Amino acid sequence: MTALLLANWRPRQRPGLRCLRWVALGSLLGLGLWIHPMSAIYSAAIGYVIWLSLPEWRLLYGQAQRLCERNLRVPFQALSLPTTAVLAALGILSFFM
């Protein structure tokens, strides 16, 4: 898993290495899933972090923040913790049911 994080770490943006980085990421994921199937959970967590760092997510976050402040008159950060707790509880309940 450390190799996956190092393959995806971008200290500087080099356009020529982007394709190589994705090939390395896919190869390491495939090798990890082949050797240890439980690594799918770690891969999902890494994918989630990559997904949250996309510019589209920042745009969606800004829209949700404006919507909460305009319609609910509650800061978006105040709703983040309860929403996360409810979604985590639903995920745990769905796993055990």
Phi, psi and omega in degrees: 000328177296323178295324177297316180294321178291326179291332182264350181289132184238090177290324177224149179275111174241114185296332182287334182269356183297314180294318179297323179296318179291324177295317178296319179297314179295321179294316179293322176296314179298317178296318179296318179292327180288319182281316185221101185300337180291346180291354175298326179292318178293322178295321178296321179294319178294318177298323178294319178294318178298318180297320180289342180269002179286151179296332179296325180293322178297321177295316179295320178297318178295320178294318179295324178295315178296321180296316180294317182289328181279314186270318183265343183056037178231136177299144183296327180294330179290333179270347184294315182294310178298322179295317178296319180296317179294316179294323177294319178296319178296321177296317179292318178296320179291333178289323184267353182262000000 
